[in-house]
Amino acid sequence: MDILRLLATVFVICGHTVALARDFYCPGTVTFQILEYVTWLFTLSNLLFIMISGSLLLPVRGERPQTFFRKRFTKILLPLVIYYLLYIFAKQGLTPFYPANWPALLRRILLGPPVEAPHFWLVYTIFWLYVLTPFLRYLLQNIPDPVMHGVMAVLLLLAAADTYAPLFSVSLPVSGIVDSFVIVFVFGYYLTERGGRTAECLTLIGGACSALVTGGIIFTRGGYDDYIYNNAPTAVLAAGALVVLTKRLAGAKRTESLVTRLIGKYSFSILMIHWGVLHVVVKKLLRVDVTSGGIVGGCLLMIVLTLVLSAAGAVLVDNTLVAAVRRGLSRAARAATRLFRSCGRKS
């Protein structure tokens, strides 16, 4: 899992960096198409983060929903809010934090990703998948393996039908279900826990075909965004193939490097902080861009700088600000518990 986290983290930084290089070229040119294809490959990071979450959370048995929410939400909700506020502070200073502005600030957090950090859409998606986790656990863990194979196949076929139906001027009534990332979340669990050898082989074949088909689409036609990005079936299968490859290649490893452990531990925080590091620290402060040393050299330099500085920033923020707030909330919770018990004894 740490290797998958490392892969997803590096991919997300690479994707945003290569997208900057792509925008230097006109659509339709060969260079643009090559960079577009590389961008597509790296944006599989979004699906990898969701699949990793599904493969880690959904197999757990015997954990009561209230225990899950109490334990897990301090690990995802608290960092989400803190990094969200850091982006607002970096852009607008202290003004939004004045007491009179707290209702507006709370409303912003509840409404979704800040304009200062549009990539937070993925963080919010993962958050809401956490909300669904206890209910999905109950459903999935009570489905026999043969039925599970059929359920997964039907879900992927429905997703494919919904994705490609607009090409034939058809709108299917299943959009509300299959357009979400729940299928991706469940697919991660399925590949790592329930799929078996046959499902893994089919996913590898599907992922290879998806990579070829996506390349053909990019190099031969325009208007393809809805059919290759986000949770399009080709992207889901390609990301699933990366999960299976990692599972097979890394499954026998008994040790891991310090870098893998570090990035794996702080991958979620790096995901949140990297946007600001890339666009503010690397581009504006260090004045490094994708043309520094040519497109390849510039992209590599930006990727390395962003990864290293994001990791350093995540370690710093998590072990100072996030840790301090978590300790404060823990002490407040213990004090409230003692007060409640004291009042109960007196009554």
C-alpha positions, -999 to 999 in steps of 0.1 A, spaced: 0 0 0 29 24 7 42 17 -28 8 25 -42 6 57 -22 40 67 -35 29 60 -70 -3 80 -66 15 109 -50 42 111 -76 16 108 -104 -5 136 -91 24 160 -90 36 148 -125 0 153 -139 -3 189 -128 33 197 -140 29 181 -174 -5 199 -178 14 232 -175 38 221 -203 9 209 -224 -7 244 -223 23 259 -240 12 241 -273 -18 244 -295 -44 216 -295 -40 193 -324 -2 195 -326 18 163 -321 36 177 -291 3 187 -275 -12 153 -281 19 135 -266 17 157 -235 -21 152 -233 -16 115 -233 11 117 -206 -12 140 -186 -40 114 -189 -17 87 -176 -7 107 -146 -42 118 -138 -49 82 -130 -35 92 -96 -70 105 -86 -84 70 -91 -55 54 -74 -61 75 -42 -97 64 -42 -89 28 -49 -63 28 -21 -89 41 3 -114 14 -7 -88 -14 -4 -78 -2 31 -112 6 46 -138 -18 32 -122 -51 42 -122 -42 80 -147 -64 99 -162 -60 134 -157 -22 137 -188 -4 149 -198 26 128 -195 50 157 -160 37 164 -151 41 127 -163 77 125 -146 87 158 -112 72 147 -111 79 110 -126 114 108 -99 129 130 -74 115 104 -91 130 74 -115 158 84 -91 176 107 -63 178 81 -88 187 54 -100 217 74 -65 228 85 -50 227 50 -82 244 36 -77 272 61 -40 275 52 -48 281 15 -73 308 25 -47 324 48 -20 323 21 -44 340 -3 -64 364 18 -44 369 51 -62 371 84 -93 389 73 -115 358 68 -105 346 103 -120 376 122 -150 364 144 -175 383 123 -164 363 92 -166 329 108 -201 320 95 -189 328 59 -158 308 65 -177 278 77 -201 281 48 -171 280 24 -158 249 40 -191 232 38 -197 241 1 -166 224 -11 -131 231 -26 -117 266 -23 -109 285 -55 -74 287 -41 -71 249 -42 -94 234 -69 -77 200 -65 -95 196 -32 -125 181 -51 -106 148 -47 -102 153 -9 -139 160 -6 -147 129 -27 -126 108 -4 -143 124 26 -178 115 15 -166 80 6 -155 77 42 -191 86 52 -204 57 31 -178 32 43 -197 16 72 -227 9 51 -207 -4 21 -188 -27 45 -220 -43 56 -232 -48 20 -200 -60 5 -189 -83 33 -222 -102 31 -220 -108 -6 -205 -142 -16 -175 -142 -39 -193 -155 -70 -220 -129 -66 -194 -102 -60 -178 -110 -94 -211 -104 -111 -219 -72 -91 -185 -57 -101 -190 -67 -138 -225 -52 -139 -213 -19 -122 -185 -16 -147 -208 -23 -177 -233 2 -164 -205 28 -161 -194 21 -196 -230 23 -210 -235 56 -192 -202 71 -203 -206 63 -240 -244 66 -244 -242 104 -252 -222 95 -283 -254 80 -296 -276 109 -283 -289 87 -255 -292 96 -218 -295 67 -194 -313 69 -160 -284 53 -142 -262 85 -142 -268 93 -106 -253 61 -95 -225 53 -119 -213 89 -123 -200 88 -87 -167 74 -76 -183 47 -54 -176 22 -82 -139 31 -82 -139 29 -44 -154 -6 -45 -131 -17 -74 -100 -10 -53 -114 -32 -26 -124 -59 -51 -90 -60 -68 -70 -63 -35 -94 -86 -15 -120 -104 -37 -111 -104 -73 -88 -134 -76 -64 -144 -104 -89 -143 -133 -102 -108 -124 -67 -96 -121 -58 -109 -155 -89 -94 -171 -81 -61 -154 -45 -61 -168 -59 -69 -203 -85 -42 -199 -60 -17 -187 -36 -23 -216 -65 -20 -241 -76 12 -224 -42 27 -227 -41 19 -264 -77 31 -270 -71 63 -251 -40 70 -271 -59 64 -303 -87 88 -292 -63 116 -282 -43 113 -315 -73 111 -338 -101 132 -325 -111 161 -302 -138 166 -276 -127 135 -257 -125 148 -221 -158 131 -210 -147 98 -224 -111 94 -210 -108 114 -177 -122 111 -142 -141 78 -137 -145 69 -174 -142 31 -178 -109 33 -197 -94 53 -168 -108 29 -142 -94 -1 -159 -60 15 -165 -58 25 -128 -70 -10 -118 -42 -24 -139 -16 -3 -120 -30 -16 -87 -27 -52 -99 8 -47 -113 19 -32 -80 2 -60 -60 21 -86 -81 55 -69 -83 56 -56 -47 37 -84 -30 69 -104 -22 88 -74 -8 96 -76 29 113 -43 33 107 -8 20 129 23 16 127 53 39 114 74 10 85 49 4 76 49 41 78 87 43 57 94 12 33 66 21 27 80 56 22 116 44 6 110 10 -27 125 19 -11 157 32 12 159 2 -19 156 -20 -34 186 -3 -3 208 0 13 202 -34 -9 226 -54 3 256 -34 39 244 -34 39 239 -72 21 271 -82 35 295 -54 67 282 -41 82 266 -72 67 288 -99 66 322 -82 92 322 -55 118 299 -70 109 310 -106 112 275 -120 88 265 -148 85 238 -174 107 257 -199 137 257 -175 161 234 -193 136 224 -220 102 208 -215 116 175 -203 142 191 -180 118 217 -168 91 192 -159 116 169 -141 130 198 -121 95 211 -111 84 176 -102 114 169 -80 112 203 -63 75 200 -57 77 165 -43 106 173 -19 91 206 -7 56 192 -4 69 163 16 88 187 39 58 209 42 35 180 50 58 167 77 61 201 92 23 209 92 12 175 103 36 173 132 30 209 145 -3 225 136 -24 193 130 -8 175 159 -14 205 182 -51 208 172 -56 171 175 -41 171 211 -63 201 220 -94 184 207 -85 152 225 -80 170 258 -113 189 253 -131 155 246 -117 140 278 -127 170 298 -162 169 284 -164 132 292 -153 137 328 -178 166 332 -206 144 318 -198 116 341 -195 140 371 -230 154 363 -243 119 359 -231 108 394 -245 140 410 -279 134 393 
